[in-house]
Amino acid sequence: MWVIMVLVLAVLPAEREAIQWRMKGLFLGYALLLLAFRWYLSVVSTTDPRAWAATLGSVADAQRMLAQNKSIFETLGMWAAWFAVPFAFVSYALPRVLVNRPSLEAPFRRAEDLIRAIRTRGEER
């Protein structure tokens, strides 16, 4: 995701602020997702099935239910962390590059550099 961000910012310098703002937001959301997932795993791993036994009826039922829920949320969290959020990141970056095509002459130059080159006819002062 970091490499994609750097490449998109290098290829589309005209939209640098908008792209940076959105990608920083996506990174922040990704970090919050990972922190929430880490917190959930720490809470579930320290949960005592005997404490849930009064609610669910027996310790065996509580252990089974906690194991089932833990495995479902672990799977969903891993899929979100590995695939869903990076896919959202790429699905934001790819259309930006495809719709706003970079300059074929100098894709890594900023608009100011191109205007300066046109005004001075390529001669540097």
N, C-alpha and C positions, 0 to 999 in steps of 0.2 A: 504494500500500500504506500509506503514511503517512496519507493522508486517511481511508482505511477504518479504520485503527487509532484515529484521533482520534474519528471518528464513533461507532464501537462503544463506546469508553470513555465518551463523553458520553451515549450513550443508555442504557447499562447500568452505572450507577455502583455498583450493589450487587455486581457481580462484577469490580470494577476490578483487584484484585490478581491474580486467576487469569488474566484476559484479558491483562493487561500482561505477566505472566510468559511465557505461551505465545507472544504476538506478538513479544516480544523474542527468544525462542528462534528463531522463524521468521525474523526479521531477521538474526540471527546466522548461521543456516544459509544464508540467501541470500548474505550477505557472504562466507562461506567458499566457497560455490559459485563466486562471481564471482572470488575470489582464486585458487582452484584452476584455473579456466578460463583466467585471465590467465597463470598460471604455465605451463600446458600450451602455450598459444599461443607464449609466449616460448621455450620449450624446442624446440618443433617448428620454429619459424622459424630457429633457429640451428643445427639439426642438419645435419651435412654428409653428403650421400649417399655420398661416397667412403668414409666411415668404416663405413657399412653395407654397402659393396660386398663386403667379405670374407665377410660372413654370408650375403648373398643371392645372390651370384654375379657380378653386374655392376652398374655404376653406373646403367645405364638401369632395371634392375629395382628398384634401391633408390630411385631418384627416383620411379618410378611408384608404388611401395608407400607411400612417405612422403606423396606427394600424395593418394593415395586415403584413407589413414588420417587425414590432416589434414583433408580435406574432410568426412569422416564425423563426426569428433569436433567439428569446428567447427559443423556443422549440429545435432548433438545438444546441444551446449553452448548454442547460441543459442536453441534451442527450450526448453531447461530454464530459461534465464535470462529469456526473454521471456514464456513462457506457463506452464510447469509449476509453478514456485515461486509466482508470483502467483496461479495458480489454486488451489493448496493453501492459500494465505493467505485467499483469498475463501471457499473451501469450509470453512474453520474459522470465519470471522467471520459468515457469513450464517446458518448454523443457530443460532448463539448468539443472534442478534437475533430470529430467527423463533420459537425455542422459548421464550426468556425475554423476552417482550414488555415493552417499556417502558410506563411509566405514560401513559395517554392524557391525563390532566389536566396533568401537568408532566413531560415526558419527560427534561428535562435537570436535574432536581432530585435531590439525593441523598435517601436514605431518612431521614437525620437531619433534613433540612429538612422533609420531609413530616410526620414525627412531631411536630416542633416546631410546625408549623402546625396540626395536629390538636389538640395539647394546649393551645395558647394560643387556639384557635378563630380563627386567622387574625390575631389582634392582635399586633403586634410590640411588644416591651417596650423 
